Amino acid sequence: MKQIKVAVLGATGMVGQRYVSMLSRHPWFKLSCLTGKESVGKKYGEAVRGNPIDIPSSVADMEVVPNEPKYVDADLVFSPLPTEAAHESEPLFAQEGFPVVSDASAHRMEKDVPLIVPEINPEHIELIDVQKKNRKWDGYIVTTPNCTTVGLVMPLKPLHDAYCLKKVVVTTMQAVSGAGFPGVPSLSILGNVIPYISGEEGKVEKETQKILGRFKDGSIESARIAIEASCTRVPTIDGHLESVYIETEKVVSVEDAKRVLAEFKGLPQRLALPTAPERPIIVMEEEDRPQPRLDIYAGSVPGMSAVVGRVRSAKDERALKFFVLSHNTIRGAAGIAILTAELLHASGRIE
């Protein structure tokens, strides 16, 4: 198979490094270009910030180029850019014919931009045709959700299909790596919990409704599920843990819910895509699991499975409680974008 040339925009940040690490050994995609801002002209190995994540020497010697289409030689662009930069740059790449897969928040909620979790709503990819027609672009933008939303919607999808969700209440415990580099000041987070993350709760609520919605007549009809989120920052390094309470239309039992979650598979599993874990949801029986330190790399593709535990009944027979853990920079960022690109390629959207 001919490898597809890919570029990573803003490649020197924490999430950019995660992309580079995962793409450096990818069977379909070949890193051809890395962009930056202050680091332009430097070798990538010299430009990366923080502690580099498994950067091979072949990539370390690549020169960082400006974040502009004319400098990028690629068939596909990944964008972990900050919101403001993504808002400006991503349309420029799409206008020039590049497929852009973005985990930035800049365009997620635009009506003609797909917001994709490959196992959950692959049919929303059809929105690309609407976008290209509306904007008269040769390329397109496909987005992936906020890292917290990703972990939440993984178990919600099979539970919604089985029992029809009415209401979701979630409290998150989010790792410091979710704030990027240099992240949260140490004297603010060590030995502490910060019960506020700017803009996060609205993202989780609105994005979840869009992802679980239906593609109908060229647009997304958002799911009519009441979602209430409270987001906190905790002093763990990687892994977002979420406490979830759901109310359903149908009666739900603990054992049946565990079976529904454990048996769930999506299109990426059926297609055996390279970054798709064999089990997208892993159900744990231990009373004190999942835990970020122990479980963020669980599964056949480390960091790509959502880990569910403490599934338990609520006082109402149409309600359920559980915890879900996901790796915020892999399943919640670089990994989900790469899996989305694999799905786009398998569906003929990237050649």
Secondary structure, 3 states (H helix, E strand, C coil): CCCEEEEECCCCCHHHHHHHHHHCCCCCEEEEEEEECCCCCCEHHHHCCCCCCCCCHHHHCCEEEECCHHHCCCCEEEECCCHHHHHHHHHHHHHCCCEEEECCCCCCCCCCCCECCCCCCHHHHHHHHHHHHHHCCCCEEEECCCHHHHHHHHHHHHHHHHHCEEEEEEEEEECHHHHCCCCCCHHHHCCCCECCCCCHHHHHHHHHHHHCCEEECCEEECCCCEEEEEEEECCCCCCEEEEEEEEECCCCCHHHHHHHHHHCCCHHHHHCCCCCCCCCEEECCCCCCCCHHHHCCCCCCCCCCEEEEEEEECCCCCEEEEEEEECCCHHHHHHHHHHHHHHHHHCCCCC
